[in-house]
Amino acid sequence: MMSSLIFNLYREGANMDTIISSLISGSVAIAVCIFTQALQNSKTRALIEYRLMELEKKQDKHNDVIERTYKLEEQTAVQEQKIENLTKRVDSVERSRK
């Protein structure tokens, strides 16, 4: 495809210097586009990785709060059971004194 385009340009009277300079400038433009895209991709990837790490930190904090809350609920249930048992014992002692 490219060779037929060059051949047609040459056949139509464009001189070889014009064709070569066009090919060089086109190649440089493509190389610059590829380099720029690669640079943008690496910056985007770094930003995404940073944001994921920050999100993981927030999630870890949240999970720690949930775990602590669960432990506190367990301790509260145990304390409530102890209070209930002590209340029953006090009631029974008071009844026996009457």
NORSULZI-V433020 format. One record per residue. PHI is phi in whole degrees, -180 to 180 (* if undefined). NEAR is the number of other C-alpha atoms within 10 Angstrom. D_FIRST is the distance of its C-alpha to the first C-alpha in Angstrom with 1 decimal. Layout:
phi->PHI near->NEAR d_first->D_FIRST
phi->PHI near->NEAR d_first->D_FIRST
This chain:
phi->* near->6 d_first->0.0
phi->-67 near->7 d_first->3.8
phi->-67 near->8 d_first->5.5
phi->-69 near->9 d_first->5.3
phi->-65 near->10 d_first->6.3
phi->-64 near->16 d_first->8.8
phi->-61 near->13 d_first->9.9
phi->-63 near->12 d_first->10.7
phi->-62 near->15 d_first->12.5
phi->-66 near->14 d_first->14.3
phi->-67 near->10 d_first->15.2
phi->-80 near->9 d_first->16.6
phi->111 near->8 d_first->18.9
phi->-71 near->13 d_first->17.8
phi->-79 near->11 d_first->19.3
phi->-65 near->12 d_first->17.8
phi->-62 near->9 d_first->20.0
phi->-65 near->12 d_first->18.6
phi->-63 near->15 d_first->15.0
phi->-64 near->12 d_first->16.3
phi->-66 near->11 d_first->18.6
phi->-66 near->12 d_first->16.0
phi->-63 near->13 d_first->13.9
phi->-65 near->12 d_first->17.3
phi->-66 near->12 d_first->18.5
phi->-65 near->12 d_first->15.5
phi->-65 near->12 d_first->15.9
phi->-65 near->12 d_first->19.6
phi->-62 near->12 d_first->19.4
phi->-64 near->12 d_first->17.5
phi->-63 near->12 d_first->20.0
phi->-64 near->12 d_first->22.9
phi->-62 near->12 d_first->21.8
phi->-64 near->12 d_first->21.6
phi->-63 near->12 d_first->25.0
phi->-63 near->12 d_first->26.6
phi->-64 near->12 d_first->25.7
phi->-64 near->12 d_first->27.0
phi->-64 near->12 d_first->30.2
phi->-64 near->12 d_first->30.7
phi->-63 near->12 d_first->30.4
phi->-68 near->12 d_first->32.9
phi->-66 near->12 d_first->35.3
phi->-63 near->12 d_first->35.0
phi->-61 near->12 d_first->35.7
phi->-63 near->12 d_first->38.7
phi->-65 near->12 d_first->40.0
phi->-64 near->12 d_first->39.7
phi->-63 near->12 d_first->41.5
phi->-62 near->12 d_first->44.2
phi->-65 near->12 d_first->44.8
phi->-65 near->12 d_first->45.0
phi->-64 near->12 d_first->47.5
phi->-64 near->12 d_first->49.6
phi->-65 near->12 d_first->49.5
phi->-64 near->12 d_first->50.7
phi->-63 near->12 d_first->53.5
phi->-64 near->12 d_first->54.6
phi->-65 near->12 d_first->54.5
phi->-62 near->12 d_first->56.6
phi->-61 near->12 d_first->59.2
phi->-61 near->12 d_first->59.3
phi->-63 near->12 d_first->59.7
phi->-63 near->12 d_first->62.5
phi->-63 near->12 d_first->64.3
phi->-62 near->12 d_first->64.1
phi->-64 near->12 d_first->65.5
phi->-65 near->12 d_first->68.3
phi->-63 near->12 d_first->69.1
phi->-62 near->12 d_first->69.4
phi->-64 near->12 d_first->71.7
phi->-64 near->12 d_first->73.8
phi->-64 near->12 d_first->74.2
phi->-63 near->12 d_first->75.3
phi->-64 near->12 d_first->77.9
phi->-63 near->12 d_first->79.1
phi->-63 near->12 d_first->79.6
phi->-65 near->12 d_first->81.7
phi->-63 near->12 d_first->83.7
phi->-63 near->12 d_first->84.4
phi->-64 near->12 d_first->85.6
phi->-64 near->12 d_first->87.9
phi->-62 near->12 d_first->89.3
phi->-62 near->12 d_first->89.9
phi->-64 near->12 d_first->91.8
phi->-66 near->12 d_first->93.8
phi->-63 near->12 d_first->94.7
phi->-63 near->12 d_first->96.0
phi->-66 near->12 d_first->98.0
phi->-63 near->12 d_first->99.5
phi->-60 near->11 d_first->100.4
phi->-68 near->11 d_first->102.0
phi->-66 near->11 d_first->104.0
phi->-65 near->10 d_first->105.2
phi->-66 near->9 d_first->106.3
phi->-72 near->8 d_first->108.2
phi->-80 near->6 d_first->110.1
phi->-80 near->5 d_first->111.3
